[in-house]
Each structure stands twice: as structure tokens, then as C-alpha cells.
Amino acid sequence: MARSSVSSIPREIEHDLAEVQIERSPTLSAADFQSLSGAIIDSVERVIDGKRTPVEIALTVLLAEGHLLIEDVPGVGKTMLARALARSVHCTVNRIQFTPDLLPSDITGVSIFNQGSREFEFKPGPVFANIVIGDEINRASPKTQSALLESMEERQVTVDGVTHVLAAPFTVVATQNPVEMEGTYPLPEAQRDRFMIRLSMGYPDAAAELAMLRQRESSSPLDTLEAVVTTEQLLAMIHAVRGVFVSRSVEQYAVAIAQATRNDRDLRLGASPRATLQLVRAAKARGPRWPRVRAA
């Protein structure tokens, strides 16, 4: 089978990308969107030194209503990035430390019998938050990992036959270490496909590492980090991303990329249709942050 090539962007797509248009929101303009995005990035960079690209990618996933998987060696700031992003926006945040003995009900919640009312009451688990940080997700059993599947895709949790809808926005930021794989359970393809982006932090350069030593000699900058965006502003930004116009030629280019991965003999598994959707959503979330954006 011939290998497809999508290395260059068609000329008509370059024209479409030159002027990304946003549907005018009654509460958020294009300039406000750029200002709020910059405020979030600057806030996270107070904690994460010299990692502008990973910070921007994390914000892209949040605005595109996706989920982020951060995979790298220990000590490079995976959990710190997730916590800094969560603290920079004013919304509910829960952290789950995945361990081999963690149960699915420890994530989703459980129904408890109330002897006073003689009825079962549902006690929500930590997944009921706007941002859920899953630390070392590959250390939990596959049964526990699958507890996140419904919430990540359907944004709801079903316990004892009753469906509970998760509040918007909802984003899962999970971390895992590619080393020390003893006693771990690699994520199945079905769950990895639900993450919009898999990100690697990498080591900081010498200047960033020196700055980190000076800044964190006596305290952590995370302790003084405060929210720079309210929940209402974040929802308005997400609404603006949904309204970004995507031309047919851009959609065709995204499909061509996905098709190329499925026809490449060097790839064991190509991109799924869900991956094509997430690619376009991520592109829509990045578009409004460039200065050339103009309101429609």
C-alpha cells in the first residue's frame, strides 16, 4: 500500500488560516480571549520555568474540552504543571493518587444507606470536579482505569443504574512515568484514545534550572499562585472556541492526516475518527490566541 503524504499545507488552507474568525460572544471579545489566555499562561509559567510550549498545549486541551496525558520521567514537573494550571483558573479541582489497591468506587463515588431516611444516598467521588488530576494513572488496575472511561467521553458517571452528569467544564489531566514499569498496568488503547494530547515535559535548560534553584530555595511558587480567570470567564472562552469557524478545506486536511496514519506501514495503529475530531478541536482552541484573530 502506498504511503500517503500530507507534509505540506494546501494553498487554500493557508488562506483560510490567515483570518480565523470567532463568533462574537456577548461577554467575551477576541481581545479579551487573548488577554485571559495570556494571563493563564503567565500564571502557570511562574511555577513551570522554561516550558512555554507544554504550558500552551495544556491550556489548549483545557479550552478544547479535551483531556491531557503527561508522560515523562520522574521529577520534571508533570504533576506541578497540572496543579499550576488548576490553580490558575477558579474552579473545582480534585487530585487522585492512583495505586494498585484503588477501587473504581474510589473515583466515581458510592451509594451509602442512610439509616435515618431509610434510603440510599450517593456520595460523589473525586471525579466530580472541573479539573481532575490523576497522578501515576498507570499504577492502578485496568478495572480502576476503566472507571474514568465513561466520565472522560460521556462526561457523566453511572452508579447503581443512576446517571450523574458532571459539571462543565470537565478535564482530566493524568500523569504517568515511562520508567519503573514493574507493578504497573499500561493504559489500554481504548483509554489512551480518549486523551486529546500526550505530552512530554523534557528536562529544563541550564538557565531555567538555575532560576528554579533561586526561586524555590525557601518556598514553592505554587503556594502563592492565585486564580487569574473565573469560572464564568473560562466558560466564555470555551464558548468562543466552539464558535471558531473551520472551513471545508481545513476539515479535508485534518481527514487527510488521519487517513495517512491509517495507510502508513510504519504505524501499528492509525488515528481513530475520535482523534480527527480532537485534532480539529485543538486547532480551534489555538486559533483565537494568535494576534491576527478578528471578531466576526
N, C-alpha and C positions, 0 to 999 in steps of 0.2 A: 504494500500500500504506500502510495506516495506521501511524503511528508508535506504538510501544509505550511505556508509561510505567512506570518502576519507581523513581520518585523517593522514595517513602515506604516504610518498613518495615512489613509487616503486623503487626497487634497480637499474633498468636500467636507471631511470631518474636521480638518484644520480650520476651515471657515466657520463651522458650527461651534467649535471650541473657543473661537476668538471672542464671541459675545454670548456668554451664558446668561440666561435671563431667569429671574426669580419672580414668581407671582407675588404681588405686593400683599404683605400681611398687615392687618390693621394695627398691630402692635410692634412690628419689627421691620425696619428697613434694611437694605443691603449694607449700608454703612454701620448700622447697629450690629448686624450679624458679624461683620469683620471685627468690630471693636470688642464684642463679647468673646469671640474666638481667640483673639489676641490676648485678652485678659486671662482666659483659662490656660493658654499655653505658657504665658509668663509666670503664672502661679505655680504650675507644675515644674517649670524649669528652676524654681527656687530650691527644689528638692533634688531633681534629676539634672546633674551637671553634664553639659556637652552631649546631650542626646535629643537634639531638636527633632530629628526625623521620627524616632519612636514615639515621642510625645504627640506630634502631629497625627501620626497613624492612630494612636489611641483615641484622640479626640474625633477623628474621622469615624471610627467604629461607633462611638457614643452617639454622634449626630445621625448616623445612618441606621440607628436602631439595630445594630448587629452585636456580635459577641467576639471577644478577643482572647486568644490563647498566646501567652507569653512563654516561650520555651528557651531556656539558656542555662548555663552553668550556675552554681550557687554563688551568691554574693554580688551580682551585677546590678541589682536593683529591680528585680521583677515585681516583687510584692510592693516595694516602695513606689513604683510607678502607678500601680493600681490604687494604692491608698492616697497618693497625692492627687490623682485625677478625681477620686471620690470626694476628697475634702474640698476641692476647688469649686464644686457645684453643691448648692444647698438642696440635698435630697437624702433619702434614707439609704443607709449603707450597712450591709452585714458581711461578715467575714467567716468563711468556713475553712477550717483546717482539716483537710482530708487525711484520714488514717485508715488502716486496714479494717478496724473494727467499727467504722462509721456505718450506720444503717440508713436506708432510704428515708425512713420517717424522721431521722435527724435533720434532713434537708427540707422535706416538703411539709412536715407537720404531722400531727396525730390527733385522733378523736379520743377524748377522755370523758368518762362517765361522771356526770355531776350528780352526786347523791342528793343535793338539795333540790334541784329541779327535776331529778329523775330522767334526765336526757343527756345525750352525748353532745359535747361541745368540742368544736375544732380549735386546736391550738396551732396557729401558723408557725411554720419553721423559718429558718433564716433566708430561704429563697424569696420570702415576701419582703422585698426591698427594691428600690430603684436600681441600685448597683450592688451586685453580689460578687464578692471576691472569693474565688475558690483557690486556696493555696495548696500546691502539690496535688493536683487532681488525680494524677496517675498512681497515687498511693492508696486510693480507695478501690474496693472491689468493683467489678463490672456491674453488679446489681445496683450498687450505690451510684455509680456514674450514670447509669440509665435513668436515675430519678430526675436528672436535670434535662433529659431529652424533651419531655413534653413542655416543660416550662420555657426552654430556650426557643422552641419552634412555635408552639401554640400560645405562649405567654399566659398559661393557666396551669393549675395543679388540680388533679382529681384524687381525692382521698375518700375511701369508703363509698364510692359511687357518686360523690358530690363534687362538682366542679367549682373551683375558686379562681376567679380572674385576678391576674397580677396587675398592680398599678403601673401606669406608664409615667415616665419611661422605664424600661427594664433592660439592663445589660449585665451580662456575665463576663467578668474578667478573671480568667483562670491562668494559673502558672503551673509549670512542671519542669523538672530537671532531666536533661538527657543523659546524665551520668548517674552512677549508683543505682542501676536498674534492678538490683536484687530486691525482691519483695514488692515490686510494683506491677501495675496492670496497664499496659499500653492502651491508649484510647482507641476504641473501635472506629472504623471508617464512618459509621452512621453518626457518631458523636462529633468527630473532627469536622465533618461536613457542615455541621451547624455553627461552627465558628467562621465569622467573616474573614478574619485575618489571623495567621500565625506569625508571631513577631519574635525576633531575636534581638536582645539588647546589645550584646557585644561589650567588650571592655572599653572603658573611657580612655581618652588620650592623656598624655602626661600632664598637660595644663589643667584639664578638668579634674584629674585625680589630686593634684596639688591643691586646687581650690577646695575640693571636698575635705581634705585634711584640715585646712584652716577654718572652714566654716563649721565643721562638726567636732571641733576639739572639745567643746564644753557642752553642747546641746545639739539636738536634731532640728533642722528647719521645719520638719513635719509638725513639730509641736506647736508652732506659731502660725501654721497655714490656716487661712480662713476662706470661706466660700466667697467667690467673686461673681457668681451667677446664681440667681434664684431659680426655684423650680419652674416658675411661670416663664422666665426668660429662656430656660433650657427647652421647655416645651414649644415655645415660639420659634426657637432655632430649628428644632426638629420639624416643625410645620413648614418652615421656609425651605428646608432640604427636600421635603416631599414635593414642593411646588416647583423645583428646578426642572426646566424643560429639557428633554432629551430628544434630539432629532432622530429620524429613522436611520440615517447613515451611521450615527454613533451606536445605535442598537444593533445594527448589522455588524459593525466592527466587534462589538462585545461577543456576539454569537460566533463570529469567525474565530476569535481567540479560543472560545470554549471548544469549538469543533476541532481546532488544530491540536488541542491537548488530547482529544479522543483518538486522533488518527496518527499520533506520533508513536513510533515503535519503541522509543527510549523511555516512554512513560508507562508505568504499570496500570495506572488508573487515571482516566481523564476527568476533567471538570464536570460536575453534575449540573443539571438545569438550575438547581438552587444556587450554585456557585456563579452562574451567569447573572442571576438576579442580584446577588450580593455585590458583584463587580460593578454593576450599574448604580446600585445604591451608594456604594463607596465613592464612585466618581461624582455623583450628585452632591455628596457631603463635602467633597473637596472643592468643587467648583465655586461656591459662594465665597470662599475665603480668599480668592485672588482679587487684587485691586481692580481688574478690568470688568468685574461683575457690575451690571447696571440693573436697576429695577425696571420691570415691565410696566 
